[in-house]
Amino acid sequence: MTILQIQCLLAYLGYYTITVDGIWGHGSDQATRRFQKAEGLNVDGDPGTLTQAALLDAVENGRFKQDSNKNPTSGSDESSDYDTQYLKADGYYHIPRGVNVQLSKNLWSNEVMCQGNGCCEESIISKRMVETFQAIRDEYGGPIEITSDGGSGFRCPFHNAYVGGSSKSLHLTGDAFDLHVGDKTRLLAVCEKIITDGEIGLYPWGVHAGVWDRGFVNRFNG
């Protein structure tokens, strides 16, 4: 199969929700992993022979992604599929480097892990920020890139210093994500609606979104 054909099948089944372009990237990898997990295959993101065969069989037998509109009668709740094993009592996920788990409907941990090399052994991600991101994603209604488009989710102190981040950055605590989309104006309006206690920064590349418990929203231009 070609990449374009694989993307088309994944899109038909409800696993691939961004542009079908014939280019293998982060979105294709994540869609393949979601499909492999649902089919009980080895979850490695590689659309090899077994995965391709499973795709064709799933199409033939109508095994659509459970939350997809292709199967509106399923009535299932996928929340039980989202990872909780790394969620601690402090309200943060503590995820070891190299581990990739699904945190919400449209977010996997490797999309918000520290992007530094050899700097830390785990990333700390706020559950509240994950929930805020998903609310923004649902309202926006389209794909939102984070670290895969050059932004940041969690940054450890070493990587934060390396990129010139503030010593008080919410990225240090996993309470902020950099959101990259095509329609920045619309994304900003969505963030303004969803975030009621945190910070919203408008940049040329998109919107920095963060959460805290200070009773106000800090808005700024970067």
ABEGO torsion letter per residue (X at the ends): XBAAAAAAAAAAAGABABBBAGBBBAAAAAAAAAAAAAAGBBBAGBBBAAAAAAAAAAAAAGBBBAABAABAAAGBBAAAABBAAABBAAGBBBBBBGBBBBABAABBAAAABBABBGABABBBBBAAAAAAAAAAAAAAGBBBBBAAAGBBBBBBAAAAAAAGBBAABAAAAGABBBBBBABAAAAAAAAAAABABEBBBBBAAEBBBBBBBAGBBBBBBX
